[in-house]
Amino acid sequence: MSVNFTVGMVSLGCPKNQMDAELMLAKLQAAGIPIKADAALADVVIINTCGFIADAKQESIEQILEFAQLKKEGQIKKILVTGCMAQRYQQEVADELPECDGVIGLGANDDIVETVKRVMQGDRVTAFPDTACWSLDGDRVQTTPSFFAYLRIADGCNNCCTYCAIPHIRGKFRSRTIESIVAEATTLAENGVRELVLVAQDTTMYGIDLYGEVRLPQLLRELCKIEKLHWIRMLYCYPERITEELLDTMAAEPKLVKYLDMPIQHASGAVLRGMNRPGDAETLSALMTHIREKLPGVVLRTTVMVGFPGETDEDFETLCAFLKTAQFERLGCFAYSAEEGTVAGEMNNQISEKIKEKRRDIVMDRQTERMDRYEQSLVGRTLEVLVESFDRYAECWFGRTAGDAPDIDCKVFFTTPVRVQPGDFVQVTVTDTMDADLVGEVIV
């Protein structure tokens, strides 16, 4: 069948889902299928859904319905649903959203070209092969700005936290080889990437399935040999697997930004046991102290969850006391969402939405105060900043420090007496703060 149609992609959710989208786009491009940057202008729209929590599912459904309206109006022709929500709910999505011309699971990602062609021929496609069927390697179409890219080093998860459906959705943990990752990173660097952001469901477990032991430090040392990379950042590091070797590697390698993203979820031992997570406030406090001793100036980011089934007022106060001591520079707080098919979702002692929301607000209000103090402490300092873009409304440039991950952390807005462009690294002296962001000027 000759290709006389175009394809657009809308990818929702986390960077791991974005990696799936980039691999699929590369397969479509290699098959000679034109890709539209604006999905609303394409013939076939692929909606790569997220299905992790209720809010993400709602966003995915809203996107599908928005494009269904465009289809009804004749602006687009076909809708194909992929990603985590499609994988998790499978036939339900196909049955309850008849506007969709195809619904495929993660295991069918490698067959995206044939699926799109079948949809354009008039077939309604549903396919849900084993999740281990789709490859984590291959060419990709980079959808981030040219100067930074996510790099998936593994997928799936073996942790089986009681609140989480990811193992059910994405299957068991599986790593890519060091050789494959380094080859892709080298290509990205040659194409202009200066910051590499490593992602997996559990980055710190990297290599255990392939090599019989964790190989993250070794992988990091190999990546640091790539000359054109300037910053290498890790997301999704589990606190129980922050090893001495990993901290030593971070201390020794200048390209590894002094930034650790650790989703601790809670600090109460009782709540953590209910989550099937190790640790308590004492062990976590000792770890945070040790990390700060090994990596002076490190920026620590975490996510916590309030309102887990059975969380008492005492448990919540334990969390708040721990957060006050730990002084995380970056923090996100989520109200627990009871998910179908999870152990926690079936627990009897669920917390009311009102209490969950109140506890979340308390945590975030206190974190806002902590972040304000931290940002104020940076005034007068000169920081290295990765230039991202020009803000025509503020009439100045903006970028990020090594302590800020793309899309989730803060910005630095700055003026400059010299010419800069996205992807440059500049020295900015901080002169003020603006909410959670910094304001400064380039020092020549």
C-alpha positions as CSV (number, residue, x, y, z in Angstrom):
1,M,0.0,0.0,0.0
2,S,1.5,3.4,-1.0
3,V,1.7,5.9,1.8
4,N,-0.7,8.8,1.1
5,F,-1.4,9.9,4.7
6,T,0.3,11.6,7.6
7,V,0.7,10.7,11.2
8,G,0.7,12.8,14.4
9,M,1.7,11.8,17.9
10,V,0.4,13.0,21.3
11,S,2.4,11.4,24.1
12,L,1.2,11.8,27.7
13,G,2.7,10.9,31.1
14,C,6.3,10.2,32.0
15,P,9.6,10.2,30.1
16,K,9.5,6.4,29.8
17,N,6.3,6.7,27.8
18,Q,7.9,9.4,25.8
19,M,10.7,7.0,24.9
20,D,8.1,4.6,23.5
21,A,6.7,7.4,21.4
22,E,10.1,8.3,20.0
23,L,10.8,4.7,19.0
24,M,7.4,4.4,17.3
25,L,7.9,7.7,15.5
26,A,11.3,6.5,14.2
27,K,9.7,3.3,12.8
28,L,7.0,5.4,11.0
29,Q,9.6,7.8,9.6
30,A,11.8,4.9,8.4
31,A,8.7,3.5,6.6
32,G,8.3,6.8,4.7
33,I,5.2,8.0,6.5
34,P,5.3,11.8,6.9
35,I,5.0,13.0,10.5
36,K,3.1,16.1,11.5
37,A,4.4,18.1,14.5
38,D,0.9,19.3,15.1
39,A,-1.2,16.1,15.5
40,A,-4.4,18.0,14.8
41,L,-3.2,18.5,11.2
42,A,-2.5,14.7,10.6
43,D,-4.6,12.0,9.1
44,V,-3.9,9.5,11.8
45,V,-3.5,10.6,15.4
46,I,-1.6,8.3,17.8
47,I,-2.5,9.0,21.4
48,N,0.2,7.5,23.6
49,T,-1.7,7.3,26.9
50,C,-0.7,7.3,30.6
51,G,-2.6,5.0,33.0
52,F,-0.7,5.3,36.2
53,I,-3.2,7.1,38.4
54,A,-6.8,8.5,38.1
55,D,-5.7,12.0,37.0
56,A,-3.5,10.6,34.3
57,K,-6.3,8.3,33.0
58,Q,-8.7,11.2,32.9
59,E,-6.2,13.3,30.9
60,S,-5.8,10.5,28.4
61,I,-9.6,10.1,28.0
62,E,-10.0,13.8,27.6
63,Q,-7.4,13.8,24.8
64,I,-9.1,11.0,23.0
65,L,-12.4,12.8,23.2
66,E,-10.9,16.0,21.9
67,F,-9.5,14.3,18.9
68,A,-12.8,12.4,18.5
69,Q,-14.5,15.7,18.0
70,L,-11.9,16.7,15.3
71,K,-12.6,13.3,13.6
72,K,-16.3,14.0,13.7
73,E,-15.7,17.4,12.1
74,G,-13.5,15.8,9.4
75,Q,-10.3,17.4,10.4
76,I,-8.6,14.1,11.1
77,K,-9.4,10.6,9.9
78,K,-8.3,8.0,12.4
79,I,-7.4,7.7,16.1
80,L,-5.0,5.0,17.4
81,V,-4.6,4.6,21.1
82,T,-1.3,3.2,22.5
83,G,0.6,3.4,25.8
84,C,-0.1,2.5,29.4
85,M,-3.8,3.1,29.6
86,A,-4.3,1.0,26.5
87,Q,-2.1,-1.8,28.0
88,R,-3.8,-1.7,31.4
89,Y,-7.5,-1.6,30.3
90,Q,-7.2,-3.2,26.9
91,Q,-10.6,-4.3,25.6
92,E,-12.4,-1.9,28.0
93,V,-10.8,1.1,26.1
94,A,-11.8,-0.4,22.8
95,D,-15.4,-1.1,23.9
96,E,-16.0,2.1,25.8
97,L,-14.4,4.5,23.3
98,P,-15.8,3.4,20.0
99,E,-14.4,6.7,18.5
100,C,-11.0,4.9,18.5
101,D,-10.0,3.1,15.3
102,G,-7.4,1.0,17.1
103,V,-6.2,0.2,20.6
104,I,-2.9,-1.6,21.0
105,G,-0.8,-2.6,24.1
106,L,2.9,-2.0,24.7
107,G,3.8,-5.3,23.2
108,A,2.5,-4.2,19.8
109,N,4.6,-1.0,19.7
110,D,7.1,-2.6,17.3
111,D,4.2,-3.3,14.8
112,I,3.2,0.3,14.7
113,V,3.7,0.8,11.0
114,E,1.6,-2.2,10.0
115,T,-1.1,-1.2,12.6
116,V,-1.3,2.4,11.2
117,K,-1.6,1.0,7.6
118,R,-4.4,-1.4,8.7
119,V,-6.3,1.4,10.4
120,M,-6.1,3.6,7.3
121,Q,-7.4,0.7,5.3
122,G,-10.5,0.6,7.5
123,D,-9.7,-2.1,9.9
124,R,-10.4,-1.7,13.6
125,V,-7.2,-3.0,15.3
126,T,-6.9,-4.4,18.8
127,A,-3.7,-6.2,19.8
128,F,-2.2,-6.9,23.2
129,P,0.8,-9.2,22.9
130,D,3.2,-9.9,25.8
131,T,4.9,-6.7,27.1
132,A,8.3,-8.3,26.7
133,C,7.7,-8.4,22.9
134,W,8.6,-4.8,22.3
135,S,12.2,-3.6,22.0
136,L,13.8,-0.9,24.2
137,D,16.5,-0.4,21.6
138,G,16.4,1.2,18.1
139,D,16.4,4.5,16.3
140,R,14.3,7.3,17.8
141,V,12.9,10.6,16.8
142,Q,14.0,13.0,19.5
143,T,11.0,15.0,20.7
144,T,12.8,17.1,23.4
145,P,14.8,20.2,22.5
146,S,18.0,19.4,20.7
147,F,20.3,20.1,23.6
148,F,18.8,17.5,26.1
149,A,17.4,14.1,25.8
150,Y,16.0,11.4,28.0
151,L,17.8,8.0,27.8
152,R,15.9,4.9,29.0
153,I,18.3,2.4,30.5
154,A,15.7,-0.1,31.6
155,D,11.9,-0.7,31.8
156,G,9.5,-2.7,33.9
157,C,9.6,-3.1,37.6
158,N,10.1,-6.0,40.2
159,N,9.5,-3.9,43.3
160,C,5.7,-4.7,43.6
161,C,4.8,-1.7,45.8
162,T,1.3,-2.3,46.9
163,Y,-0.1,0.9,45.6
164,C,1.4,0.6,42.1
165,A,0.1,-1.0,38.9
166,I,3.4,-0.5,36.9
167,P,4.6,-4.1,37.1
168,H,1.2,-5.2,35.8
169,I,1.3,-2.7,33.0
170,R,5.0,-2.8,32.0
171,G,6.0,-6.2,33.1
172,K,9.2,-7.4,34.8
173,F,12.3,-5.2,35.1
174,R,14.6,-5.5,32.1
175,S,17.8,-3.6,31.4
176,R,19.4,-2.7,28.1
177,T,23.0,-3.6,27.7
178,I,25.8,-1.1,28.5
179,E,27.0,-1.2,24.9
180,S,23.5,-0.3,23.5
181,I,23.0,2.5,26.0
182,V,26.5,4.0,25.4
183,A,26.1,3.7,21.6
184,E,22.8,5.6,21.7
185,A,24.2,8.2,24.1
186,T,27.1,8.8,21.7
187,T,24.8,9.3,18.8
188,L,22.7,11.8,20.8
189,A,25.8,13.7,21.8
190,E,27.0,13.8,18.2
191,N,23.6,15.3,17.3
192,G,23.9,18.1,19.8
193,V,22.7,16.7,23.1
194,R,24.6,18.3,26.0
195,E,22.4,17.0,28.9
196,L,21.4,13.4,29.2
197,V,18.7,12.4,31.7
198,L,18.7,8.7,32.5
199,V,15.3,7.1,33.2
200,A,13.8,3.7,34.2
201,Q,11.2,2.6,36.6
202,D,14.0,2.0,39.1
203,T,17.3,3.4,37.8
204,T,19.3,2.1,40.7
205,M,18.4,-1.5,39.9
206,Y,20.1,-1.2,36.5
207,G,21.8,-4.3,35.3
208,I,20.7,-6.8,37.9
209,D,18.8,-8.9,35.4
210,L,21.5,-8.9,32.7
211,Y,24.7,-9.1,34.8
212,G,23.5,-10.6,38.1
213,E,24.5,-7.4,39.9
214,V,23.8,-3.7,39.8
215,R,25.9,-2.0,37.2
216,L,24.7,1.6,37.4
217,P,28.1,3.0,38.6
218,Q,29.9,1.2,35.7
219,L,27.4,2.5,33.2
220,L,27.8,6.0,34.5
221,R,31.5,5.9,34.2
222,E,31.2,4.7,30.6
223,L,28.8,7.5,29.8
224,C,31.1,10.1,31.3
225,K,33.7,9.2,28.7
226,I,31.5,10.7,25.9
227,E,33.3,13.9,25.2
228,K,30.5,16.1,24.0
229,L,28.2,15.4,27.0
230,H,28.3,18.1,29.7
231,W,25.7,17.0,32.2
232,I,24.4,13.5,33.1
233,R,21.4,13.3,35.4
234,M,19.6,10.4,37.0
235,L,15.9,10.2,37.8
236,Y,13.9,7.5,39.8
237,C,16.7,6.4,42.2
238,Y,15.4,4.2,45.0
239,P,16.9,5.2,48.4
240,E,17.5,1.6,49.5
241,R,19.9,1.1,46.5
242,I,21.9,4.3,46.9
243,T,25.2,2.5,47.4
244,E,28.6,3.8,48.4
245,E,30.0,3.0,44.9
246,L,27.3,5.1,43.4
247,L,28.0,8.1,45.7
248,D,31.8,7.7,45.1
249,T,31.1,7.7,41.3
250,M,29.0,10.8,41.5
251,A,31.7,12.5,43.6
252,A,34.5,11.6,41.2
253,E,32.8,12.4,37.8
254,P,32.3,16.1,37.1
255,K,29.7,15.3,34.4
256,L,27.4,13.7,36.9
257,V,25.3,16.5,38.3
258,K,25.0,16.6,42.0
259,Y,21.3,15.9,41.9
260,L,19.5,12.9,43.3
261,D,15.8,12.1,42.6
262,M,14.7,9.6,45.2
263,P,11.0,8.7,45.5
264,I,10.9,7.9,49.2
265,Q,7.0,7.9,49.4
266,H,6.8,8.1,53.2
267,A,8.9,8.1,56.4
268,S,6.7,6.2,58.7
269,G,7.9,2.6,59.0
270,A,4.3,1.3,59.4
271,V,3.2,3.1,56.2
272,L,6.3,2.0,54.3
273,R,5.7,-1.6,55.3
274,G,2.1,-1.3,54.1
275,M,3.5,-0.1,50.8
276,N,5.9,-3.0,50.6
277,R,8.8,-0.5,50.9
278,P,11.8,-0.8,53.3
279,G,13.0,1.8,55.7
280,D,11.7,4.3,58.3
281,A,12.4,7.9,59.4
282,E,15.6,6.9,61.2
283,T,17.2,5.0,58.3
284,L,16.1,7.6,55.7
285,S,17.5,10.5,57.9
286,A,20.9,8.7,58.2
287,L,20.9,8.2,54.4
288,M,20.2,11.8,53.7
289,T,22.9,13.0,56.1
290,H,25.4,10.6,54.5
291,I,24.6,11.7,51.0
292,R,25.1,15.4,51.9
293,E,28.4,14.5,53.5
294,K,29.6,12.6,50.4
295,L,28.2,15.2,47.9
296,P,28.5,18.7,49.3
297,G,26.0,21.0,47.7
298,V,23.9,18.2,46.3
299,V,20.2,18.9,45.4
300,L,17.9,16.3,46.7
301,R,14.5,15.7,45.1
302,T,11.8,13.4,46.4
303,T,8.1,12.5,46.0
304,V,5.9,11.5,48.9
305,M,2.4,10.1,49.2
306,V,-0.1,11.0,51.8
307,G,-3.4,9.3,52.6
308,F,-2.2,5.7,52.1
309,P,-4.7,3.3,53.6
310,G,-4.3,3.2,57.4
311,E,-2.1,6.3,57.6
312,T,-2.7,7.7,61.1
313,D,-2.3,11.2,62.3
314,E,0.9,10.0,64.0
315,D,2.2,8.5,60.8
316,F,1.6,11.8,59.0
317,E,3.4,13.8,61.8
318,T,6.3,11.4,61.4
319,L,6.5,12.2,57.7
320,C,6.3,16.0,58.4
321,A,9.0,15.8,61.1
322,F,11.2,13.9,58.8
323,L,10.7,16.3,55.9
324,K,11.6,19.2,58.3
325,T,14.8,17.5,59.1
326,A,15.7,16.3,55.6
327,Q,15.2,19.8,54.0
328,F,14.7,18.5,50.5
329,E,15.4,21.2,47.9
330,R,12.8,19.8,45.6
331,L,9.6,17.8,46.6
332,G,6.3,16.7,45.1
333,C,3.5,15.4,47.2
334,F,0.6,13.3,45.9
335,A,-2.6,12.2,47.5
336,Y,-2.9,8.4,47.4
337,S,-5.1,7.1,44.6
338,A,-6.7,3.7,45.0
339,E,-5.9,1.8,41.8
340,E,-7.7,-1.2,40.4
341,G,-5.8,-4.5,40.6
342,T,-3.4,-3.3,43.3
343,V,-3.1,-4.7,46.8
344,A,-3.5,-1.3,48.5
345,G,-6.7,-0.7,46.4
346,E,-8.3,-3.6,48.2
347,M,-7.4,-2.5,51.7
348,N,-10.3,-1.8,54.0
349,N,-8.8,1.2,55.9
350,Q,-9.0,3.8,53.0
351,I,-8.6,7.5,54.0
352,S,-11.2,10.0,53.0
353,E,-10.5,12.4,50.1
354,K,-10.9,15.4,52.4
355,I,-8.2,14.2,54.8
356,K,-5.9,13.2,51.9
357,E,-6.2,16.7,50.3
358,K,-5.7,18.4,53.6
359,R,-2.5,16.5,54.4
360,R,-1.2,17.1,50.8
361,D,-1.8,20.9,51.2
362,I,0.0,20.9,54.6
363,V,3.1,19.2,53.1
364,M,3.2,21.4,50.0
365,D,2.7,24.6,52.1
366,R,5.6,23.7,54.3
367,Q,7.7,22.7,51.3
368,T,7.0,26.1,49.6
369,E,8.5,27.8,52.7
370,R,11.6,25.5,52.6
371,M,12.1,26.1,48.9
372,D,11.7,29.9,49.3
373,R,14.5,29.8,51.9
374,Y,16.7,27.6,49.7
375,E,16.2,29.9,46.6
376,Q,17.0,33.0,48.8
377,S,20.2,31.3,49.8
378,L,21.3,31.3,46.2
379,V,21.1,35.1,45.8
380,G,24.5,36.5,45.2
381,R,26.0,33.2,44.0
382,T,27.2,32.5,40.4
383,L,25.7,29.3,38.9
384,E,26.2,27.4,35.7
385,V,23.0,27.6,33.7
386,L,22.0,25.6,30.6
387,V,20.3,28.1,28.2
388,E,16.8,26.8,27.2
389,S,15.0,29.6,25.3
390,F,14.1,33.3,25.2
391,D,10.9,34.5,26.9
392,R,9.5,37.2,24.7
393,Y,7.1,38.4,27.4
394,A,9.7,38.8,30.1
395,E,12.2,39.9,27.4
396,C,15.0,37.8,28.8
397,W,16.5,34.3,28.5
398,F,15.8,31.4,30.8
399,G,17.4,28.1,31.6
400,R,18.2,25.6,34.3
401,T,20.9,24.9,36.9
402,A,22.4,21.5,37.5
403,G,19.9,21.3,40.4
404,D,16.9,21.5,38.2
405,A,15.6,18.6,36.1
406,P,13.8,19.5,32.9
407,D,10.0,19.9,33.0
408,I,9.7,19.3,36.8
409,D,11.9,21.8,38.6
410,C,12.7,25.5,38.6
411,K,14.0,28.0,36.0
412,V,16.6,30.8,36.0
413,F,15.5,34.0,34.1
414,F,18.5,36.1,33.1
415,T,19.7,39.0,31.0
416,T,22.9,38.8,29.1
417,P,25.3,41.3,27.5
418,V,26.6,38.7,25.1
419,R,24.9,36.6,22.4
420,V,23.7,33.2,23.6
421,Q,21.6,30.4,22.1
422,P,19.7,27.3,23.4
423,G,22.1,24.6,24.5
424,D,24.9,27.0,25.7
425,F,26.2,26.9,29.2
426,V,26.6,30.3,30.8
427,Q,27.6,31.7,34.2
428,V,24.7,33.6,35.8
429,T,24.9,35.6,39.0
430,V,21.7,35.4,40.9
431,T,20.3,38.8,41.9
432,D,16.7,37.9,43.1
433,T,14.0,35.2,43.3
434,M,10.6,35.1,41.6
435,D,8.3,32.6,43.3
436,A,10.3,29.3,43.0
437,D,12.5,30.6,40.2
438,L,15.7,32.6,40.1
439,V,16.5,35.9,38.4
440,G,20.1,36.9,37.4
441,E,22.5,38.2,34.8
442,V,25.2,36.6,32.8
443,I,28.7,37.3,33.9
444,V,31.2,37.6,31.1
